Amino acid sequence: MSIAASVLVNEANAWWGTGHLIVARIANELLLKESPTTLSKAESVLAILENSDPSYTKAEGEHPFVECTTFADDIKFKGGAYQSGWHFIDQPYLDQGGKISDFNFTADSHNVTEALSALTSWMNKEDGYQNTYEYEQVTTHGLKNHTLADSVSTALRLIIHYTGDIHQPLHGTARVDNDYPNGDRGGNSFPLPSLENAKNLHAAWDSVLYEFTGYETLPFSESDWALNGDHAKTLMERYPESTLGDVTTLSPTLWAQESFEISESFVYAEITGHEGEALPQDYIVDGKKIAETQIVKAGYRLANLMKSLKFAQAMPKEELFLQA
């Protein structure tokens, strides 16, 4: 696997690169089997931005639906900082009890559940979609000469990425207590000894408890694409759909609540008082299973979400080249 030698760990990156790419690959394989027309339509929408601005989408090659999943992270320092807070939702976990009003905690005014809801509403041209904060931000932050069609193409990339984000437990949680009255930023303030460039609890979960560390070199080489497929196949066989619970309900709020409950019942509960210490081996083993399950669940849900989108309807009239 081609991994960058130096990894910049950003607090809003879920699953780092490899985990996100596996989520999208699982969805890709499901759509190829169940609804190839849906995948073709999604790729047609993605191609709009790639064709109009190749420098902005240079990570995308022959497998754009999968390779585009890192786009939302890649653009944070290339004009895309407006969406940095859309990757997570800081639902407060009061592990020492009390009321949220006892602490100096303020959640971001815009978050991943709002973003996913607004962007999917835009794709489906639901009533009021043009009045959302997300529509306004995406359409006004495009690069020079970007069209409304380019904005739709951007929005689809964000949806694909955020669906992976919301299934990382610490993208749905902020621990708030006397030690962290402002919140621990989803475990980013929980220090750990550096291992594979993961230096805090959030990064440990981003890496699937050190299983998938770092970022792959994109576009994929032929061998790396095969390896990505092997990872997806292995996890899908390990966690078949029958073991995942409900993967058909397309509610970002429900997805975020599930992530919060995992943080509450396992992520924090099993390592109370371990700040600065290496994670126990049994925690790594059990946590890896949970994180892997979340990746597979995200892949199934992403595929189902794609099936629900009205791609032709999303495009401006001059771009209606898709079949309804």
Buried (B, 14 or more C-beta within 10 A) or exposed (E): EEBEEEBEBBBBBBBBBBBBBBBBBBBBBBBBEEBEEBBBBBBBBBBBBBEBBEEBBEBBBEBBBBBBBBBBBBBBEEEBEBBBBBBBBBBBBBBEEEEEEBBEBEBBEBBBBBBBBBBBBBBBEBEEBEEBBBBEBBBEBBBEEBBBBBBBBBBBBBBBBBBBBBBBBBBBBBBBBEEBEEBBBBBBBBEBEEBBBBBBBBBBBBBBBBBBBBBBBBBBBEEBBEBBBEBBEEBBEEBEEEEBEEBEEBBBEBBBBBBBBBBBEBBBEBBEEBBEEEBEEEBBEBBBEBBBBBBBBBBBBBBBBBBEBBBBEBBEEEBEEBEE
